[in-house]
Amino acid sequence: LNLPQFVQLLETFVGEDISLPTVKRLIAFIKEEYKQTEEEKMQQLEKVHHMSRLAQRKLLLEALFEKWDNNASGFLDLEEVDAVLSTFKEGMEKEALRKAKQHLCSRYPRLSRVGKLSPKAFQTFLELVASEFTGDGDEAIDNLVEFLTASVERSHTEHLQSLTRRKWLHDIQQAAETSGASMEAVHTAVFKALSQDAEAHGDNKKISAYIALLEENQLAPERGQFLLRYVACTADDAPYVLNKVLYRDMKGVSFTAAEEGKPIHVPRVQLHGNIHFWNSDRPVEERKGSLLVLPLHDTCWRAFGILGVDTLRDQCEKTIFLTHEIRFYQGVSHAFSKAYHHICTLKNVLQMTVTALDWLYPRAPSIHTVVTYLVEPGKDKTCDYALRKMITTDNTGQKEIHSSPVLLLRKENLLRDYLFKCVDSSEVIRMSVCGEHHIAVPLRDLSGQAFGIFDISIGRHQKLHPREHKDLQKMLKIAQAACSEILKMSSEETEPTNVLEAEYTANLRHAGILFHQFMLQDLRECV
């Protein structure tokens, strides 16, 4: 038990109307009666030390990754890391390195195809290498980190540039985590990062940027199986680009970038001959500049769209994108991909929630309302998280989807403190507020932490009818199982099956289906 869980356990045990002297007697009793053997004490200390070492190692390896990934691309080249590691101890550990690389590729099968290490894969790789050495594992990791740190040198200017760029990438992720499952704030953060970098580190270039997502072509199937729909762009380009569709039989390099999975840089568009110009009002003699098209990948390196950047609005001669710019733009595309899939995951969870509540209401009419919240990181240092109201369902089954931001902060909602206790402890909390009885139930992520809450009001009833209570428990159990499955499907380690890939292209439909699939599975197990 952590501290909030221990406190909640005792509060549940003593009940709401307990006197202060009784609470003091309980505390005195626990202090007197709780005994811990030396063996238990040592085990607890060892566990604390182990967790501390793991946390320190994680921070150490993250710092090393960032030093190597100077342009904030989000990935390291596996062969480059392998080549440097092969010189460790003057090449004496090549066999250990070969075995570790083999284990790594079996754990991440797509690595042998794409050759890119994410921060998590990089950490796993070094831990696997260290595990192949003889001797102490922690010491081996420290030696590897020291060696890899010394193998790269960064100037003060490069360091500052990297810090600035990482701040912009962090803003993209924060936009995803605090937008209430809306993409608009993410698009804004992406274009802001690109524009600011072009100004600060790209010789003050004037750029246009746009995002296009792959869709199944149902408009004109004879023109190709898929199309690219431009879903967002910089403000000045909206009249020409936004919501436009690029077919495979049209000019352009975007489909090639998506299929090959590599950025395509056209230094001089006027000399290329296969570029589609959306702004037909621009005179031919002004159609000059550079174009960069970057593929957008999901966690399994399947392309789902493109990020395009060009300098056609800049009439200066030197508008070619340099290597460090291209690598940072790859980092932006990676940050957008993470943000996009984070929001897709939230939307899937919310769709599953709607399906679960639709199932529950005919079976539990005594429930007055259910309000669904998502936990969001706090935007300032005064609060570590906030609760965003997403869905309100009344006892008729009518649902209100809250599109405008409805944020609850702990310091401003003392009567709803039970919701925050639910998040702190990741446990069910029962509370009576102004005569209404509430049950706050956490929706947990894969680590067991609450990332969503059901606030269930049963009105003046002390408790539900046994049958209604049983159906509520079943709904919550199945909703949690379906939620965990959605989160697993979006995790880096999970390779998609053909079925899930088909469901993924079917957008949000699979999330609702998933609840019923788990319900059916539960029924089969009970038979």
C-alpha positions as CSV (number, residue, x, y, z in Angstrom):
1,L,0.0,0.0,0.0
2,N,1.2,3.5,-0.8
3,L,0.4,6.4,1.6
4,P,-3.0,7.5,0.0
5,Q,-4.1,3.8,-0.2
6,F,-3.3,3.3,3.5
7,V,-5.1,6.4,4.5
8,Q,-8.1,5.4,2.4
9,L,-8.1,1.9,3.9
10,L,-8.3,3.3,7.4
11,E,-11.0,5.9,6.5
12,T,-13.1,3.2,4.9
13,F,-12.6,1.0,8.0
14,V,-13.6,3.7,10.6
15,G,-16.5,5.1,8.5
16,E,-17.8,8.7,8.1
17,D,-19.3,9.4,11.6
18,I,-16.5,8.3,13.8
19,S,-15.3,10.5,16.7
20,L,-11.8,11.8,17.0
21,P,-11.0,10.0,20.3
22,T,-11.9,6.7,18.6
23,V,-9.6,7.5,15.7
24,K,-6.8,8.3,18.1
25,R,-7.3,5.0,19.9
26,L,-7.2,3.1,16.6
27,I,-3.9,4.8,15.7
28,A,-2.4,4.0,19.1
29,F,-3.6,0.4,18.7
30,I,-1.9,0.0,15.3
31,K,1.3,1.6,16.5
32,E,1.4,-0.8,19.5
33,E,0.4,-4.0,17.7
34,Y,2.2,-3.6,14.4
35,K,5.4,-5.6,14.5
36,Q,8.0,-5.9,11.8
37,T,10.7,-8.6,11.9
38,E,14.3,-7.8,11.0
39,E,13.9,-10.0,7.9
40,E,10.9,-8.0,6.8
41,K,12.7,-4.7,7.5
42,M,15.7,-5.8,5.4
43,Q,13.4,-6.9,2.5
44,Q,11.7,-3.6,2.6
45,L,15.0,-1.7,2.5
46,E,16.3,-3.8,-0.3
47,K,13.1,-3.2,-2.3
48,V,13.4,0.6,-1.7
49,H,17.1,0.6,-2.7
50,H,16.3,-1.5,-5.8
51,M,13.5,0.9,-6.9
52,S,15.8,3.9,-6.3
53,R,18.6,2.3,-8.4
54,L,16.1,1.6,-11.3
55,A,14.9,5.2,-11.1
56,Q,18.4,6.6,-11.2
57,R,19.4,4.3,-14.1
58,K,16.3,5.5,-16.1
59,L,17.3,9.1,-15.6
60,L,20.9,8.4,-16.5
61,L,20.0,6.5,-19.7
62,E,17.5,9.2,-20.7
63,A,20.2,11.9,-20.3
64,L,22.6,9.7,-22.4
65,F,19.9,9.3,-25.1
66,E,19.3,13.0,-25.3
67,K,23.0,13.7,-25.6
68,W,23.3,11.3,-28.5
69,D,20.1,12.6,-30.1
70,N,21.3,16.1,-30.4
71,N,18.7,17.2,-33.0
72,A,15.8,15.8,-31.0
73,S,14.7,13.4,-33.7
74,G,13.3,11.0,-31.1
75,F,15.4,8.0,-32.4
76,L,19.0,6.8,-32.6
77,D,20.4,4.8,-35.4
78,L,20.9,1.2,-34.2
79,E,24.0,0.6,-36.5
80,E,25.6,3.8,-35.2
81,V,25.2,2.8,-31.6
82,D,26.3,-0.7,-32.4
83,A,29.5,0.6,-34.2
84,V,30.5,2.7,-31.2
85,L,29.8,-0.1,-28.7
86,S,31.9,-2.6,-30.8
87,T,34.9,-0.5,-29.7
88,F,34.1,-0.9,-26.0
89,K,37.1,-2.4,-24.2
90,E,39.0,-2.4,-27.5
91,G,36.5,-4.8,-29.1
92,M,36.8,-7.4,-26.4
93,E,33.0,-7.6,-25.9
94,K,31.8,-8.0,-29.5
95,E,30.3,-11.5,-28.8
96,A,28.3,-10.1,-25.9
97,L,27.2,-7.2,-28.1
98,R,26.1,-9.7,-30.9
99,K,24.0,-11.7,-28.4
100,A,22.4,-8.6,-26.9
101,K,21.5,-7.3,-30.4
102,Q,20.0,-10.7,-31.3
103,H,17.8,-10.6,-28.1
104,L,16.8,-7.0,-28.8
105,C,15.6,-7.8,-32.3
106,S,13.6,-10.7,-31.1
107,R,11.9,-8.4,-28.5
108,Y,11.4,-5.6,-31.1
109,P,10.9,-7.5,-34.4
110,R,10.6,-4.3,-36.5
111,L,14.0,-3.2,-35.4
112,S,15.8,-5.3,-38.0
113,R,13.6,-3.6,-40.6
114,V,13.7,0.1,-39.5
115,G,17.0,0.2,-37.5
116,K,15.8,3.0,-35.2
117,L,16.1,2.9,-31.4
118,S,13.4,4.7,-29.3
119,P,14.5,5.8,-25.8
120,K,12.9,2.7,-24.4
121,A,14.5,0.4,-26.9
122,F,17.9,2.1,-26.3
123,Q,17.6,1.5,-22.5
124,T,16.7,-2.1,-23.2
125,F,19.6,-2.6,-25.5
126,L,22.2,-1.3,-23.0
127,E,20.6,-3.5,-20.2
128,L,20.8,-6.5,-22.5
129,V,24.5,-5.7,-23.3
130,A,25.3,-5.4,-19.6
131,S,23.5,-8.6,-18.8
132,E,25.9,-10.5,-21.2
133,F,29.0,-9.2,-19.2
134,T,30.4,-11.1,-16.3
135,G,30.3,-9.3,-12.9
136,D,28.0,-6.8,-11.3
137,G,25.2,-5.6,-13.6
138,D,24.9,-2.1,-12.2
139,E,28.7,-1.5,-12.6
140,A,28.5,-2.8,-16.2
141,I,25.7,-0.3,-17.0
142,D,27.7,2.6,-15.4
143,N,30.8,1.6,-17.5
144,L,28.7,1.6,-20.7
145,V,27.1,4.9,-19.9
146,E,30.5,6.5,-19.1
147,F,32.0,5.1,-22.4
148,L,29.0,6.3,-24.6
149,T,29.0,9.7,-22.9
150,A,32.7,10.2,-23.7
151,S,32.2,9.1,-27.3
152,V,30.1,12.2,-28.2
153,E,31.0,15.8,-27.8
154,R,28.5,18.7,-28.0
155,S,29.3,22.4,-28.0
156,H,27.5,24.8,-25.7
157,T,25.6,26.2,-28.7
158,E,24.5,22.7,-29.8
159,H,23.4,21.9,-26.2
160,L,21.3,25.1,-26.0
161,Q,19.7,24.4,-29.4
162,S,18.9,20.9,-28.3
163,L,17.3,22.1,-25.0
164,T,15.1,24.6,-26.9
165,R,14.0,22.1,-29.4
166,R,13.1,19.6,-26.7
167,K,11.0,22.3,-25.0
168,W,9.0,22.7,-28.3
169,L,8.5,18.9,-28.6
170,H,7.4,18.8,-25.0
171,D,4.8,21.4,-25.8
172,I,3.3,19.1,-28.5
173,Q,3.0,16.3,-26.0
174,Q,1.5,18.5,-23.3
175,A,-1.0,19.8,-25.9
176,A,-2.2,16.2,-26.4
177,E,-2.4,15.4,-22.7
178,T,-4.3,18.6,-21.8
179,S,-6.6,19.1,-24.7
180,G,-9.5,16.8,-23.7
181,A,-8.9,14.4,-26.6
182,S,-9.0,17.2,-29.2
183,M,-6.4,17.5,-32.1
184,E,-6.7,21.2,-32.6
185,A,-4.2,22.2,-29.8
186,V,-1.8,19.6,-31.1
187,H,-1.9,21.0,-34.6
188,T,-1.2,24.5,-33.2
189,A,1.8,23.2,-31.2
190,V,3.3,21.4,-34.2
191,F,3.1,24.4,-36.5
192,K,4.5,26.6,-33.7
193,A,7.4,24.3,-33.2
194,L,8.2,24.2,-36.9
195,S,7.9,28.0,-37.4
196,Q,9.9,28.8,-34.3
197,D,12.7,26.5,-35.3
198,A,12.8,27.8,-38.9
199,E,13.2,31.3,-37.4
200,A,15.7,30.5,-34.6
201,H,17.8,27.7,-36.2
202,G,16.9,27.8,-39.9
203,D,18.3,31.2,-40.9
204,N,14.9,32.9,-40.4
205,K,13.1,30.9,-43.1
206,K,9.4,31.5,-43.9
207,I,7.7,28.1,-44.0
208,S,4.4,26.5,-44.8
209,A,3.5,23.3,-43.1
210,Y,0.7,20.8,-43.4
211,I,-0.5,17.4,-42.2
212,A,-2.2,14.8,-44.4
213,L,-3.6,11.5,-43.2
214,L,-4.1,8.3,-45.2
215,E,-7.6,7.2,-45.8
216,E,-9.2,4.4,-47.7
217,N,-10.3,5.9,-51.0
218,Q,-14.1,5.6,-51.2
219,L,-14.5,8.8,-53.2
220,A,-12.8,7.6,-56.4
221,P,-11.5,4.0,-56.0
222,E,-10.3,3.9,-59.6
223,R,-7.7,6.5,-58.6
224,G,-5.9,4.3,-56.0
225,Q,-6.8,2.3,-52.9
226,F,-5.8,5.1,-50.6
227,L,-5.9,8.9,-50.6
228,L,-4.2,11.6,-48.5
229,R,-6.5,14.1,-46.8
230,Y,-5.0,17.4,-45.6
231,V,-6.4,17.8,-42.1
232,A,-4.4,20.8,-40.8
233,C,-2.0,23.4,-42.1
234,T,-0.4,26.8,-41.3
235,A,-3.0,29.6,-41.3
236,D,-1.9,31.4,-44.5
237,D,-2.2,28.1,-46.5
238,A,-5.7,27.1,-45.3
239,P,-7.6,28.5,-48.3
240,Y,-5.5,26.4,-50.7
241,V,-4.7,23.2,-48.7
242,L,-7.1,22.5,-45.8
243,N,-9.4,19.5,-46.5
244,K,-7.9,19.0,-49.9
245,V,-7.4,15.4,-51.2
246,L,-4.3,14.1,-52.9
247,Y,-4.9,11.0,-55.1
248,R,-2.1,8.6,-56.1
249,D,-2.5,9.5,-59.8
250,M,-1.7,13.2,-59.0
251,K,1.7,14.8,-59.0
252,G,3.6,14.7,-55.8
253,V,6.1,12.8,-53.6
254,S,3.9,12.3,-50.6
255,F,2.8,8.7,-51.3
256,T,6.4,7.7,-52.0
257,A,7.5,9.1,-48.6
258,A,4.7,7.2,-46.9
259,E,5.5,4.0,-48.7
260,E,9.3,4.1,-48.3
261,G,9.1,5.3,-44.8
262,K,11.8,7.9,-45.3
263,P,11.9,11.7,-45.6
264,I,12.0,13.1,-49.1
265,H,13.8,16.4,-49.5
266,V,13.3,18.3,-52.8
267,P,15.9,21.2,-52.6
268,R,14.5,23.0,-55.6
269,V,10.9,22.3,-56.5
270,Q,11.0,24.3,-59.7
271,L,13.5,21.7,-61.1
272,H,11.8,18.5,-59.9
273,G,8.9,18.1,-62.3
274,N,6.7,16.0,-60.1
275,I,5.4,18.4,-57.5
276,H,1.7,19.3,-56.9
277,F,1.2,23.0,-56.2
278,W,-2.0,23.6,-54.3
279,N,-1.9,27.3,-54.7
280,S,-2.8,27.8,-58.3
281,D,-2.9,31.6,-57.8
282,R,0.9,31.6,-57.3
283,P,2.7,32.6,-60.6
284,V,4.8,29.9,-62.2
285,E,8.0,32.0,-61.8
286,E,7.3,32.3,-58.0
287,R,7.0,28.5,-57.5
288,K,10.5,28.2,-56.1
289,G,11.8,26.9,-52.8
290,S,12.5,23.6,-51.0
291,L,10.0,20.9,-50.0
292,L,10.4,18.3,-47.2
293,V,7.9,15.4,-46.8
294,L,8.2,13.3,-43.7
295,P,6.2,10.0,-43.1
296,L,4.1,9.8,-40.0
297,H,4.5,6.3,-38.3
298,D,2.6,4.6,-35.6
299,T,4.4,2.7,-32.8
300,C,4.8,-0.3,-35.2
301,W,6.3,1.8,-38.0
302,R,3.3,1.7,-40.2
303,A,2.8,4.9,-42.1
304,F,-0.5,6.7,-41.5
305,G,0.1,10.0,-43.1
306,I,2.7,12.7,-43.9
307,L,4.0,16.0,-42.5
308,G,5.0,18.4,-45.2
309,V,7.2,21.6,-44.9
310,D,8.1,24.0,-47.7
311,T,9.7,27.4,-48.3
312,L,7.6,28.5,-51.3
313,R,6.5,31.7,-49.4
314,D,10.2,32.6,-48.8
315,Q,11.7,34.5,-51.8
316,C,15.3,34.3,-50.5
317,E,17.7,32.2,-52.5
318,K,19.1,30.1,-49.6
319,T,16.0,28.1,-48.5
320,I,17.4,24.6,-48.6
321,F,16.7,22.5,-45.5
322,L,20.0,21.5,-43.7
323,T,20.6,18.1,-42.1
324,H,20.1,19.3,-38.5
325,E,16.7,20.9,-39.5
326,I,15.5,17.7,-41.3
327,R,16.4,15.6,-38.2
328,F,14.5,18.0,-35.9
329,Y,11.5,17.9,-38.2
330,Q,11.7,14.1,-37.9
331,G,11.5,14.7,-34.2
332,V,8.4,16.9,-34.7
333,S,6.7,14.2,-36.9
334,H,7.5,11.6,-34.1
335,A,6.1,13.9,-31.4
336,F,3.0,14.5,-33.5
337,S,2.6,10.7,-34.0
338,K,2.8,10.1,-30.3
339,A,0.3,12.9,-29.6
340,Y,-2.1,11.7,-32.4
341,H,-2.1,8.2,-31.1
342,H,-2.5,9.3,-27.5
343,I,-5.6,11.2,-28.5
344,C,-6.9,8.2,-30.6
345,T,-6.4,6.0,-27.5
346,L,-8.4,8.5,-25.3
347,K,-11.2,8.6,-28.0
348,N,-11.3,4.8,-28.1
349,V,-11.5,4.7,-24.3
350,L,-14.3,7.3,-24.3
351,Q,-16.2,5.4,-27.0
352,M,-15.9,2.2,-25.0
353,T,-17.2,4.1,-22.0
354,V,-20.2,5.3,-23.9
355,T,-21.0,1.7,-24.9
356,A,-20.5,0.5,-21.3
357,L,-22.9,3.1,-20.0
358,D,-25.5,2.3,-22.7
359,W,-25.3,-1.3,-21.5
360,L,-25.6,-0.3,-17.8
361,Y,-28.6,2.1,-17.7
362,P,-31.5,-0.2,-18.6
363,R,-30.2,-2.6,-15.9
364,A,-29.6,0.0,-13.1
365,P,-32.4,2.6,-13.2
366,S,-31.5,3.7,-9.6
367,I,-28.3,5.3,-10.8
368,H,-29.1,9.0,-11.2
369,T,-26.0,10.2,-13.1
370,V,-22.6,9.0,-14.2
371,V,-19.9,11.6,-14.9
372,T,-16.8,10.4,-16.7
373,Y,-13.5,12.3,-16.0
374,L,-10.1,12.1,-17.5
375,V,-7.0,12.8,-15.4
376,E,-4.8,15.5,-17.0
377,P,-1.3,16.8,-16.0
378,G,-1.4,20.2,-14.2
379,K,-0.4,23.1,-16.3
380,D,1.5,24.9,-13.5
381,K,3.4,24.0,-10.3
382,T,0.4,24.6,-8.0
383,C,-1.3,21.4,-9.0
384,D,0.1,18.1,-10.3
385,Y,-3.1,17.1,-12.1
386,A,-6.6,18.2,-12.9
387,L,-9.8,16.4,-13.8
388,R,-11.5,17.1,-17.1
389,K,-15.3,16.4,-17.3
390,M,-15.8,14.4,-20.6
391,I,-19.2,12.7,-20.5
392,T,-22.3,13.2,-18.3
393,T,-25.1,10.5,-18.5
394,D,-28.4,10.9,-16.7
395,N,-30.9,8.2,-15.5
396,T,-32.7,8.3,-18.9
397,G,-29.5,7.3,-20.7
398,Q,-29.2,10.7,-22.3
399,K,-25.5,11.7,-22.7
400,E,-23.8,15.1,-22.9
401,I,-20.3,15.1,-24.5
402,H,-18.5,18.1,-23.1
403,S,-16.6,19.7,-25.9
404,S,-15.7,22.9,-24.0
405,P,-13.1,22.6,-21.3
406,V,-14.7,21.7,-17.9
407,L,-11.7,21.3,-15.6
408,L,-11.8,20.5,-11.9
409,L,-8.9,21.6,-9.7
410,R,-8.6,20.2,-6.2
411,K,-8.2,23.6,-4.5
412,E,-11.4,24.9,-6.1
413,N,-13.6,21.8,-5.5
414,L,-13.5,20.8,-1.9
415,L,-16.9,19.1,-2.1
416,R,-15.5,16.9,-4.8
417,D,-12.3,16.0,-2.9
418,Y,-13.5,12.3,-3.0
419,L,-12.7,12.3,-6.8
420,F,-9.1,13.4,-6.1
421,K,-8.8,10.8,-3.3
422,C,-9.9,8.2,-5.9
423,V,-7.1,9.3,-8.2
424,D,-4.5,9.4,-5.4
425,S,-5.2,5.9,-4.2
426,S,-6.5,4.4,-7.5
427,E,-9.2,2.8,-5.3
428,V,-13.0,3.0,-5.1
429,I,-14.3,5.9,-2.9
430,R,-17.8,6.2,-1.4
431,M,-18.9,9.6,-0.2
432,S,-22.1,11.4,0.7
433,V,-22.2,15.0,-0.6
434,C,-25.2,17.2,0.3
435,G,-27.3,14.2,0.9
436,E,-26.4,12.5,-2.4
437,H,-24.4,9.3,-2.3
438,H,-21.5,9.0,-4.8
439,I,-19.3,6.1,-5.8
440,A,-16.0,7.2,-7.4
441,V,-14.4,4.3,-9.4
442,P,-11.0,4.6,-11.1
443,L,-10.3,3.5,-14.6
444,R,-6.7,2.3,-14.4
445,D,-3.8,2.4,-16.9
446,L,-1.4,-0.5,-17.4
447,S,0.7,0.5,-14.3
448,G,-2.4,0.5,-12.1
449,Q,-2.6,4.3,-11.8
450,A,-6.0,6.1,-12.3
451,F,-6.2,7.9,-15.6
452,G,-10.0,8.2,-15.6
453,I,-12.9,8.2,-13.1
454,F,-16.5,7.2,-13.1
455,D,-18.4,9.5,-10.6
456,I,-21.6,7.4,-10.0
457,S,-24.4,9.2,-8.2
458,I,-27.1,7.0,-6.7
459,G,-29.1,9.9,-5.2
460,R,-30.5,9.5,-1.7
461,H,-30.2,5.7,-1.8
462,Q,-27.7,4.3,0.7
463,K,-27.0,1.5,-1.7
464,L,-28.2,-0.1,-4.9
465,H,-30.6,-3.0,-5.3
466,P,-28.4,-6.2,-5.2
467,R,-29.2,-7.0,-8.8
468,E,-28.3,-3.5,-9.9
469,H,-25.1,-3.5,-7.8
470,K,-24.1,-6.8,-9.5
471,D,-24.6,-5.4,-13.0
472,L,-22.7,-2.2,-12.0
473,Q,-19.8,-4.4,-10.8
474,K,-19.9,-6.4,-14.0
475,M,-19.9,-3.2,-16.2
476,L,-16.9,-1.8,-14.3
477,K,-15.0,-5.1,-14.5
478,I,-15.6,-5.4,-18.3
479,A,-14.9,-1.7,-18.9
480,Q,-11.5,-2.0,-17.1
481,A,-10.6,-5.1,-19.1
482,A,-11.6,-3.4,-22.4
483,C,-9.7,-0.3,-21.4
484,S,-6.5,-2.3,-20.6
485,E,-6.8,-4.0,-24.0
486,I,-7.0,-0.6,-25.8
487,L,-4.0,0.7,-23.9
488,K,-2.0,-2.5,-24.7
489,M,-2.9,-2.1,-28.4
490,S,-1.4,1.4,-28.4
491,S,1.8,0.4,-26.5
492,E,5.2,0.2,-28.1
493,E,5.8,-3.5,-27.4
494,T,2.6,-4.8,-28.9
495,E,2.8,-6.0,-32.5
496,P,-0.6,-5.8,-34.1
497,T,-2.5,-8.8,-35.3
498,N,-4.3,-8.7,-38.7
499,V,-7.7,-8.5,-36.8
500,L,-6.6,-5.5,-34.7
501,E,-5.0,-3.8,-37.7
502,A,-8.4,-4.1,-39.6
503,E,-10.2,-2.8,-36.5
504,Y,-7.7,0.1,-36.3
505,T,-8.5,1.2,-39.8
506,A,-12.2,1.0,-38.9
507,N,-11.5,4.0,-36.6
508,L,-13.5,4.1,-33.4
509,R,-15.9,1.2,-34.1
510,H,-13.7,-1.4,-32.5
511,A,-13.6,0.3,-29.1
512,G,-17.4,-0.1,-28.7
513,I,-17.2,-3.7,-30.0
514,L,-14.4,-4.5,-27.6
515,F,-16.7,-4.0,-24.6
516,H,-19.2,-6.5,-26.0
517,Q,-16.4,-8.9,-26.9
518,F,-15.2,-8.9,-23.3
519,M,-18.8,-9.2,-22.0
520,L,-19.3,-12.2,-24.3
521,Q,-16.1,-13.7,-23.1
522,D,-17.1,-13.3,-19.5
523,L,-20.4,-14.9,-20.1
524,R,-18.7,-17.9,-21.8
525,E,-16.4,-18.3,-18.8
526,C,-19.4,-18.3,-16.4
527,V,-21.2,-21.0,-18.4
